[in-house]
């Protein structure tokens, strides 16, 4: 709408909205533009501006953060799946110098699509620090909402609209495997025991009601991330999910759980290991005792 010059009639003959939208067009013109010349029909201008207002009000800017390490097979598939469902969102790939060339592929995708962004890191530095880097990027680039998402399709892209709907009534939306309607697919019994047991353990130690504290499929309002000192977050593995939710709750923010189906990855290899499990066990006590 830059450098458009138009008359403002009174009463307005182009719409029945008491000139609210017409006046809004004028308010957003550069101050040095004088009214008196009409570049386009008034109705066309008002319709275009109203359309723009509608888009911005119903679709806040959203950044999906996707940490990657050796996800060359999954990344292009995930990008397409996300944009098939929510074409307006931007995607930030945080790559830890993947040996399989995931970072190079992400650069190629970014060169072809302005909705794709890439952060390259020197090596495999951990899930937590990858998300912290992504959060800082989102805040620096003024995104309204920030979505965490795995690259291996364990977090299903078709669930993204439900997160966008739920965030209207919350500050953080957490995709939960352990609330009614949630669950897992293709998981061996011991993975279910570890996940359920870990969430129960963390919930008990910290005294909170969140059913899936280790869940990593989340949508954040930027205000929550701004309120948390991201440089003080210490966790690297899955305990990062616990720590971030705990810090949000301590700030008084509302976390809403919605059911998701968590599907075991089909391509690539899981990043789960014993170190991640023991870190989460110790982090719960550090949080409870105020040592972080």
Buried (B, 14 or more C-beta within 10 A) or exposed (E): EEEBBBEEEEEBEBBEEEBEBBEBBBEEBEEEBEEEEEEEEBEEBBBBBBEBEEEEEEBBBBBBBBBBBBBBBBBBBBBEBBBEBBEEBBBBBBBBEBEBEBBBBBBBBBEEEEBBBBBBBEEBBBBBBBBBBBBBBBBEEEBBBBBBBBBBBBBBBEBBEBBBEBBEEBBBBBBBBBBEEBBBEEBEEEBBEBBBEBBEBBBEBBEBEBBBBBBBBBBBBBEBBEBBEBEEBBBBBBBBBBBBBBBBBBEEBEBBBBBBBBBBBEEBEEBEEEEBBEBBEEBBEBBBEEEB
